[in-house]
Amino acid sequence: MLRFVLRLFVVLAVGFVISNEVVDRSANYFFEPVSDAYTREAVRGQIHSLVQELGRVAPAEREGYVRDELAPHYGLALKVASADSYGASEDERAQIASGTFFVRDKMQTFVAALPGPGDQWLEVRLPPEPPVGPWVMAAVYSALALLLCAFMLVWALPTWRDLEALKTAAQRMGQGDLQARARLSRHSSIRNLGETFNQMSDRISALIGNQRDLTNAVSHELRTPIARLSFELDMIDREEDPAARKRLVEEMKSDVAELDGMASELLMYARLEPTGDGVALQPQDARGWLDSVVQHAGFEAEASGVRCEVALCQLREVHVHQRYMTRALLNLLQNAIRHAGGLVQVSLIGGAAREYVLIVDDDGPGIPAPDRGRIFEPFIRLDESRDRGTGGVGLGLAIVSRVARWHNGSVQASESPLGGARFVIRWKTA
């Protein structure tokens, strides 16, 4: 705390000294002509009166007259001297010749010519400023420093307290307390910093929670195919029938393919971890893009006896991240094909508020309303018709959800006019 206040004090003190010097020099530079004119106007009348009065006095008597009659009644130092004693410059002599006076000693001395013979000049000097001793200046600056310290402490103590609270929350967070948050007053000078820290903490907590859940789910998902592989390896060592051994090998290949597919899905899901930055969207020919994805899914549809088609495309161009949105649409089509009775349709339209709307419909059994929100969580499978038996590792719709968020959009499930499930992805136009 002391180090913090001392550093702040030194910075402020140095800044004050430098600022004071800069302001003083700048003021002198810019306002010196104005100050010069003002001072001349202020003393012009007195000098004129003195010159007029001394003009009525004989030149030989002027010095004594000034000393005895005028000086005691003026707060100014008055002096009569010969013009040669001043060593005046040409500019100063020109001012005297024009009937005015010249100024010396930083606006402290004024010299004017006296009428009559003798070439005498009158010198008027302002009284000197009262001397200020070093102890007085030291006392003034000490008082200023104390006041500055007092004001700094009034500001620094609450700020220091809030910084300590933020530090404590960060330490607790680093020690594994994911619920640690910085509790700051709404009047705190570092409130925005505290809110940013809390938002970061929320995000870290959510990410760690998601990773923990994902790790648990992955370990659970891997257990089944690995157990089957272990069982099949034991069986193949004992099996002597070539046909049975071949069947076991095919089942093992199927399990390996399942593990490979799960690894691919996990890599894609991890790659789509939200960063908050979104992705760069590129323009694509809308109909051509839809046709290419539908054609890619057509082989699986044909094998399942399902007709997959583009029902409607209202747009000529669509802005997407081609790789990710293609993967999302392909996942939706594959999901629909696995559950469709015989028809899957894709539509792309322009929605309200300058957005794209991508729709996938199927004529399958549909999704119960209570389950339509949780199906986008990783490794979630529904009972009955939409279960493990239909294939997949439970990450397809989770990937769709992440792709939608990467496009600053959303995905929803609802009931399709075809009688099955409808999935709708919405995202803003570029």
N, C-alpha and C positions, 0 to 999 in steps of 0.2 A: 504493500500500500504506500509506504513512505517513498520507495523508489519511483513508483508511478507518479505520485504528486510532485516529487522533485524534478523528474524529467519534464513533466508538463509545465512546471513553473519556469524552468530554464528556457524551454521553447517559447513560452509567452513573453518572458522578460527580454530575450534576445529579439523576438519579433517586435516588441514594443519599442525598444531602442532604435532598431533599424527603421521602423515605420515612422517614428518621431523625427528622425534625421531626414528621411526622404520627404516627408510632408513639409518640414521646415524649409528645406532647400527649394522645394518646388514652389512653396508659397512666396518665398523671397524672389524667385525667378519670375513668376507670373504676375505678382502684385507689386513689385518694386516701382514700376512706373506710376501706378495708381497711388501708392503710398507717397511717392515723391511729390506728385501734384497736390495731394491732400495737405501735406506738411507745408508746402509753399503757400497754399491758400490760407492756412491757419496762422502763419507768422507774417504774412504780407502786410497786414494792417498795422501791426505793431512796429515793424521796421519802417514803414512809411511815416508813422507818427514821430518816431525817433529821429529820422532823417530831417523832417520838417522842423522839429524843435531845435536840433543842433544846427540847422541852417541859419538860425537867428543868433547864434553864438559865434563870436570871433574865433577863427581857426586856432589861435594860440591858447584860447581859454577852454577849448572843447574837452580836452583830456581831464582837466580838473573839474569841469562841470559834470561830466559823466560820472566821475568818481564820487563827487560830493552831493550832487543833486539828484541824479537819476538812479545810480546803482542801488542805493539803500531801499528804493521803493519798487524795484523789479526783482522777480525771481529768476532773472536771466543775467548771465555774465556779459557785461558791456565793456567794449574796449575801442579806443580810437587810435589808429596807427597809420603810418604812411603806406601808400600803395606798394612801394618797392619792397617792403618787408614781407609781403605775401608770396612773392615769386609766382604770380598768377599765370596760368596758361593762356593761350590765345582764346580758347573757348570761354574761359572765365572772364577775360577782358572784354570779349564780345558781349557777354551778358551784362557786364557793368555799363558798357557803352550804350546798350539798348535801354538803359534806365531801370533795370531790374537788379537782382542780386544772384550770387552763385552760392552753392552749397558744398560743404566739405564734411569730413569725419562721419560718414554714414548718417547724414541728415541731422547732425548735432550742431554744426557751425554754419552761420549765415553771414555773408559779407556784402555790404552795399556801399556805394560811393556817397561822400558828403559833398554838398555844394560849396562853392567858393574856392579861393586859391589854396594852395598847399597840397593838393592831390591827396586828401585824407580819405580813409575808408573806415566804416563802422563795422565792428565785428560783434555779432550777437551769438552767444553760445548757450544752448539749453543746459539746465542744471544736470549734473551727473546722476546716474541712477544710484539709489542707495546701495551700498556694498552689502553683499550677502556672504556671510562667512561659510567656510566648508562644513561646519557643524550643522548649520541651518539646512544646507542642501542635503547633507547626509540624513538629517531628521525627516525632511520631506520625502526623499526617495525610500527611506525605511518605512514611513507610514504608507506610501503607495504600495510597497512590496507586501506589507501586512494585509492591506485591504485586498490586494490581488490574491494572496494566499487564502484569505477568508472566503472570497467568492469562489475560488477554485475548489475549496473543500466542500462548500455547499453543493457544488455540482459533482465533484469527484466521488464523494462518499456513496450516494445512491448508485452511481455508475459502477463503482468498484464492487458494491454489494451484488449488483446484477451480473457483473462479469464473474464473480465468484460462484453465483448460482449456475451460470452457464458452464463454467469449468467443472463444477461438481456433477452436473448432468452429463457432460461429455465423459468424465471419468467413469461414472456408473454405466454409461452406455458401452464404454470400452471393456468394462469388466463383465459384460454379458447381461446387464439389466436392460432388456429391450423396451421396458415401459418407462424408462427414465425420460423426463421432459423438463425443460427450463420453464419455471413458473415466474414470469416477470409481470410487473405492474403495467397497466395499459399506458401509464404516463412515463414509462422508462425510456431513456434516451437510446437504448439499444433494443427496443422492442422488436424492430424489424429483423435484427440479427437473431433474436430469440425465436421468432416465428419461423425464420428460415431453418434454424437448427431443429426445431420441432417437426417441420415438414420433412427434413432429411431423416430424422429419427423414425418418423412414421413410415417413410419409404423403405428404410433399412429393415425395420421390424417386419414390414409386409414381405419384403424380398426373402428375408431369412425364414419367415414362416412358410412362404411358398416353397422355398427350396427344401425345407424340412418335410413338408407334406409330399413334395414330389419325390424326395428320396425314399420316404416310407412307401409311397405308392409303387415306385420302380422296383424296390426290393420285393414287394408283394407280387407284382406282375411277373418278375423274372423267376420267381420260385416255381410256378407251375410248369413252364416249358423246360426248365432245368431239371425238375423232378422227373418229367416225362422222359427226357434224354437219359437220365441216370437209369431209370427203369428199363428203357429200351436197350441200353448198353448191356445191362445184366441179362436181359432176355436173349439178345443176339448171341451171347457167348454160349448159352445153353441150347439154343434152337439148332436143330440139325436139318430141318426141312428147308430146302432152298427157297421154296415159294414163301414160306413164313419169314425167312431171313430177308428176302427182298421186300416184303411188306413192311418189316421193321425198319429197313433202311429208308424206305420212302417216308415213313412216319418221322424218322429222325431228320430227314431233309426238310420236311414240313416244319418241324420244331425249330430248326436252324433258320429257316426263312422267316419264321415268326420273330425270332430274336433279332435278326437283321432288320426286319421292318420296324421293330420297336426301337432299335438303336437309331435308325434314320429319323423316325418321328421325334425321338427325344432330342436329337441334334437340331432339327428344325425348330422345335418348341423352344429350346434354349437360345437359339440364334435370334428368336423373335422376342427376347426379353425386353420389356418396354424401357425406353430410355428417355421419353419425354420430348425427343426431337422430331419424331415423325420420320417419314422417308420422302425422297424426291420422287414426285409423280411425273410420269412421262405420257404424252398423248399417244393413244393407240386407236387404230381403226376398230370401232366397236363391234361391228358384225363379224369382221375377220377374226378378231380375238375370241369372241364367243364360239364361232364355228370350230376354231382350232382346239379349244378346250373340250367342247362336246365331242369332237372327233376322237380326241385322245381317250375320253371315257367310253367311247362307243364300243370298243372291244369287250370291255367288262359288261356293258349293258347287253350286248348281243349274246354273250355267254349266259347271262341270267334271264334272257328272254324279255328284256325290257326295252321299250322304245325311248330313246333320249333325244330331245329336239330343242331347238330355239323357238320359243313360242312368240316372242315379241322383242324387237330391238328398236327403240324410238330414237336412238342417238347415232350420229355418224362418227363421233369421236368420244373417247373416254380417257380420263387421266388416271393412271394407276401405276403402282410399282409392278411391272409385268410379272416378275418371277414370283413375288409373294402373293399377289392377288390371283394369279393363275393357280398357285398351289391351294389357296383357299377355295376357289370355285371347284377345283378338281376334288377336293375333300368333300365338299357339299354334294357334288354329283355322285361320287362313290358311295357316300352314306345313303343318298336317296335311292340309288340303284339296288343296294343291298336290302332295302325295306319296301321297295315299290311293288305294286301288284303287276304293273305292266307299262307304266308311263311315267316319265320324268320330263319336266319342262323347265326351261331357263328363260328369264326375261330381264331386260335391262332398260330402265326408263329414267326420265329426268323427274326428280321429285321437287317438292316445294323448297324454297330458300336455297336455291342453287346447289342441289345435291344430286348425287347418283344413287340409284336404287337398283340393286342386283337381287333377283328373286329366283329361288329354286323350289319347285313344287314336285311332290310325288303323290301317288294314289295308294300309298301303303296304309298301315294301321294308325299313323299319326302319333303324336306325343301328348301324353296327359298334361293338362294345364299346370299342375303342381311341379312337374319335372322340367318345364321349359326354360327355367333359369339356370338350373344346376348342370344341364347337359354340356355346358361350355367349360366346365371344370375338368382338369386332366384326370384321366382314368375313370371317368364316370360312365357307367353303362346302365341302361334301363332294363327292367325285368321284361318278361314275356318276349314279344317279337324282336324288340331292339335290345338284344343282349349279346353275350360273348359268342354265341353260336353263329351270329351273322358276320363274324370276322372283325378285324381291326384291333387296335391296341388301346383305344380309348383316348387318343390324343388328337384325332382329326378335327373335332369341333373346337377343342381348346386352341389349336393352331389357327382356325378360322377367326376365333375371337381376338387373338393377338394380332393377326393381320389387319383386322378391322380397326383396332386401336392404333396400329402403326399408320393407318390412313386417316387418323383423327376421326374415326367413325365408330359404328356400333353394329352388332348383329343381334337379331331376335328370332325366336322360333314362335310359330303360331299355327293355326289350322289352315290347311290349303283348300281352295275351292275344288280340287280334285278329290278331296276326302282324306288325304294323308297329312303329311307335315309340310309346312312352308318355312323356309329360312330366308331372311331378308337382311342384306348388308347395305348400310347407308353410309356415305361419306361425302364430304364437301367437294365441290368442283374446284379446280385449280384457279 
